[in-house]
Amino acid sequence: MTTDGTEKSQRTASEAADPEELIRSRQYRRLLVLSAVIGVAVSLASWIFLEVTHAVQQRLYKDLPQSLGFDSPPWWWPLPILTVAGLLIAIAVVHLPGRGGHEPSEGLHTGAPTKPIELPGVLLAALATIGLGLVLGPEAPLIALGTGLSMLVLDRARRPVAEQARVVIAAAAAFAALATIFGSPVIGAVIIIEAAGLGGPTLPLVLLPGLMASGIGSLVFVGIGSVTGLSSGAYALPPLTLPPYSSPRVTDFLWVIILAMVTALVVFLVIRLAQLVRNLVARHAYLLITGACLLVGAVAILFAEITGESAEAVLFSGQDAMVDVVRQAGSLSIATLALLLVCKAVAWGVSMGAARGGPTFPAVFLGLVGGALCAHLPAFTETPAVGALIAAAVVSVLRLPLSAIIIALVITGAGAGVAPLIIVAVVVAYISTLALAARSRAGVPDGERAAG
């Protein structure tokens, strides 16, 4: 009797947990509607945040110097702005709940949904980081904004929301937030699926609300831009116009394998720099975070003074300068590209350790500059070099292989010829990154590893 009762209860639980059964239920259809509503709210909030951030950049680095009588910003201009950035980030990290949000030196992962009380600190740190010129992107703050707003809505619902539904809604909000900057609901979905480790039979339960939220949200995001006349793509990664490339050659594969390993090593060193800076600034937040921000400004000024190019090529997340790099790749000297690569990498590493934001956009820019530089190698050309190195840089910092492949394919507009090289670059860079991380952990005593 007991055995029959146990088997019956197990069958009942199994049937209740059947994803297809849940998808057909009325409660799930309500969940889809709620996901669409939250997608609209999150997309609107993301659009406001990105427009404010973009406006702050324009006012501080374009309009303010002209209003003060400068034809162009003087060489020292980034220093006072980055000093203010350091102080604001320190306030968010030290005094506000949530410590300013996700630490970018840890890559990109979703974690628990952001609590509504943590949103002010996250937004302050992100605005100070991205708007005032540090080398990080908006993807991590947007995930926090999306999940935080979704939790705020659910906390004020008339009826209590089940924990599983809260998790699904938070993921859907993250889908919608990322769709605003990658220009595609599908890219946002893939990143969240990989970053959160979603999969198995329950994947459709999260995927459908997420696609609903991001699809409706993308429509709202574009519509707001057309109505207001403001740019809805101020922070979207721009598609690049690269020379046609029909089919890969053996020499291309050889170069891609070598350069993917080199890219993984470079990104690994940048992350180690970020971790070092993170540990240092934790001791005296106000002084050392501000000092780190000034160091980023000094690196940008050094690049500008040596090359005669704008310091903004080193500052900011990099998406605004990508088209210019592709357009000028043939006229920029090898020395200029190499110095830009080094300065951007250093500024990125320091920013990841001291500030708050996402690591994806600078990784894309670093891969682009590296590709433009490596296009000068014998029997190698710009299109496969740029596509492969963007993919390798992204997977090395995010450790999300499928996301890296899709991002590289979309940005480069790569066809069938470049796609195999991008895939090979991702596989080689991903394995190299894991090997470097394992070797690094093996060299740390257990006591120090536990303390870290």
Disulfide bonds with the S-S distance in Angstrom:
none
